[in-house]
Amino acid sequence: MILTFSYFGLQEEGVVIVDGVRKKDYNDYMYLKKEVLQTGLGEHGIGGSLSPAFDKEKEELYKVNGFNARLSDDIALNRSLSDIRHPKCKKKLYLVDLPNAAVVVPFHNEHWTTLLRTAFSAYNRSPKHLLKEIILVDDASTKDFLGKKLDDYLEEHLPIARVVRLPSRWGLIRARLEGAKHATADVLIFLDSHTECTTNWLPPLLEPIAVNYKTAVCPFIDVIDFETFEYRAQDEGRRGSFDWEFYYKRLPVLPEDEANMPEPFKSPVMAGGLFAISSKFFWEIGGYDPGLDIWGGEQYELSFK
């Protein structure tokens, strides 16, 4: 049953009662309308290419980054993405009372535009009262532009974000741990340093934690093509698992969960790179083992806990 919510005779805008619970539509329709009008290279997640005149510069940056960083530099930091959500997701309502979040992004020598696009996408597509802070954890980068230039840029253009710098190379997992220690929000959201958050990405990660704080929530992870920067869907979700050599494996969703899409479904193991977890619960289970220096096993540790 759905009813418009009123408080002492005053209607609370956008809030409805669903089975006795206050919910709302968090879609930012003004921002979506603005994105539709954006034009340029890479807009709407469409793949792009460069003139052969840039081949030498492109190859030099490829060797350093492993992706087409030269093309990234010509794509807007706030580029638009196509809305490829499940049709029911676009109409889904979420709890009015959600916890706030800190986005933690560890990086080492990440390319300028991909790092900033990660931060801007998280900020631009989040309800502002739900995103408390963005923490970029610099794992001893050696590129000059990731020093004072980055600090100054964030202070001017994205003050919600700040950089935490490690004194030496600590590795991905300890960098995440350090970011979590600096976070003050209710929920920790870990992202890789070359990702893009999509339309209305935050409320679906927060609601299961609001219902039960002992929940780790993983998003669908779509694809950004390393050559063209085309944004496309990977699939309609998979469960995480592993083989006896501890290689991560993706299993089909159970039939009952498939029929219940787009509701969250349980997974034995998380992918590890992108997920949300209550700060309280993260520390209750001991966070990450600080002896884990590089990626590859951290998702099993948290999943087993």
Protein Blocks (a to p, Z undefined) as FASTA:
>chain_A
ZZdddeehiacehiaceehiacddfbdfklmmmmmmpgcehiahiacdddfklmmmmmmm
mmmnopafklmmmpcfkbccddfbdfklmmpccdfbacddddddddehiafklmmmmmmm
mmmmpcfklmmbdcdddehiabfklmmmmmmmmmmmmmmbccdddfbdebjklmmmmmmm
mpcbfbdcdddfbdcddehklmmmmmmmmmomcbccddddddddfklopacdfbeoiadd
ddfkopacdddddfklmmmpccdcddfbdfhlaccddfklmmmnopaafklmbghjlmmm
mmmZZ
